[in-house]
Structures are given as C-alpha cells and as structure tokens.
C-alpha cells in the first residue's frame, strides 16, 4: 500500500511553521510527524501540500493509496486500523478524518458516500501552534517507547547523577560528563552524537536529538525537545526546537516553539506569563487578529530563519514569522511579520537578497546547502506576507 500524508484543515493554524514545511514535517516529541508514521507503518510516505512547497516535498501516487491527515500523531492502535482500510472507507475521530482510501487520480472532497469508521481510541492531534509544546510531553513518552523498544541504552557515565536511570536512553556517540539527569517526571532521550556538557541540569521529559548540545550549566525543564544540530544554554522550559537552531547563551525560553535555522542572541528572554495572569492570545493568520489560546502560559513562536540580537525581550505570546531579524532595546510588538528587520522602534522590510546571503552562510556552517528550491519557497513567502509589512 502507498501512504500519503496531507496537510489537512489545520495547516493555516500552524503558521508560521507551515510556511516552510508540510504539517507532516513538524517536530513534536522526539520525531517529526512524518518520521512517526513511517516508523509505525514501516513504509516511506510522500506529501500533499501547498503548490509552492510541492517541488521540495513531492507526492508519489500509485494505483491504491491511503491518505493520512498529518495533524494526527500515530499510535499502534490507530495504525492497525489505517493499514486495514479498504476502498470507499474513511477513518474519523469526531468530525475530523484521520485517513481514507483513494485510487489513483481520485479527488475526494465529500465523504458522504464513504463507509465512515469511528476511531474510539485516544489519539493526539496538533491543531494549533501551541499544541506543539503543550502536547510535547505525551509525544516524547510515545516516541521514547517506540524508539527504545527492544533496544539497550549505552551505559550512563559514572560522573553523571541520575534519578530513575531506567527511564534514560543514550544513543551511540553521545557524550555526557558531570551532568544531572532526573527522569522521575518523564523519559530522557539522548540522541546519537549529542553532548551534555558539565553542570547541565535536566528534568525530563527531554528529547535531545542527534548532534545537539546542552551547554555548560544549562537548566532544562521538560517537556522539552531539542531538535537535531541545535545548541542550548541558559534556562529552557517546556519548549520545542525543530532543529539547526541555537539558544546558546544565558536567558529564558519557556512554553515556546522555534523553527529551523533560528538564533537567539545572548541574554534573550521571553515572557510566558502575563503580569495579570490572564489568558494568552496569539496572532492568528486566519483571522488576522489575536486568538484565544486557553493557556495561561505561552511564550514565543518563531518561524524558520528568524534571528534576534543580544538582550532581546519578547512579550508573552509573541509570533515571529519567517526570516525576521530583531534587535534593539524594548519589547517588539507581539506579531512580527516575515522578512521584518528592526525592533521596538519599528521595522523595515528585510530584502530577500540580504536574507539569502545570511541563510547561505548559516546553512553552510552546518554543511547544508541553501538550494534554489529553498530560495523559491522563501521568495513565495516574501510575496505572500507583504500585506503584513509596512514597505
């Protein structure tokens, strides 16, 4: 069977992160949503997504296909049902379709003629940006069980202090010295070729993915995910960093999500709680206004390739788009559009030629190529988000 992940109805709710990737490539827990489905299905997947992303994330269609809503995080129970779907069958959770069977060239917009199967079990769904951090603890626990099942951890070095060591898994090539890992509140996963430096203090759940670093004296409260090739210092609490991003110095990051290729300058801090303890609102790209989150704690949402200078201060519930550059004293406003350059005193447009120069250098340092496809995607985002900027 051929499996295809589609963005589903919540794609726009997940901006700015879905400006640069399909919903399937959001990281929550240890793995991306795509990696989870592929691990359970034991099969590669392709994607139905926005046209401007399709060259980088293509779809491969065969005679018979099962289409899967990428907003849903798989588990063993739902995967068994998905695998056994037949023609003209669709699997639902409430009003949302989880998966359906489609033949080659068939366009399905109406499920009224399908046999509807209701999934009765529990399943995680990523519907809003804040779900990425607020559901991260459950996602880490499920991924930890999936990844470590039947496998043996590398030994915990004798210099490392641990609580509940049976809930700690260390991959080959990881380096740990004189750190404290407390897994009594959730599992701790230390990925391949990662490093936990001296004095780091960790309270799980934690996913430290491959080739990432917790720097000297870092304080990390779970549930937190540090994606591949990222560096973390200072204090981090209940946050998700997709990968290839740095918060390398002192400062606080809490109840937040960072995309890829982001960098937070030294002593950058975000607020995750309003002074009056009121519900946090976040910028909503659908309504072009600020939407209720239902959360008391909510920090920074920063899209790919965005960066900030030293001592930057982000207010509670700030959304930063793609490829923004923020600096200066004072709090920038709670919504910073893509390709903005400036800070509290105001913004100008960050021209693509300048942004591309930076992206090429930054990615080159990690031996990653800034391709023509990447440029085309960012050019599209630049045009699509013009309405939000003061040119």
PyMOL commands that set and color helices and strands:
alter all, ss='L'
color gray80, all
select helices_A, chain A and resi 12-14+17-19+23-25+33-41+51-53+76-83+131-134+136-148+165-167+352-365+372-384+386-388
alter helices_A, ss='H'
color red, helices_A
select strands_A, chain A and resi 2-6+45-48+64-69+72-73+89-93+96-103+115-118+124-125+161-163+168-170+175-176+180-182+188-190+195-196+201-203+206-208+213-214+219-221+224-228+231-232+235-237+240-243+246-247+252-254+257-260+263-264+269-270+281-284+289-292+300-302+307-308+313-314+318-320+325-326+335-336+340-343+346-349
alter strands_A, ss='S'
color yellow, strands_A
deselect
rebuild
show_as cartoon
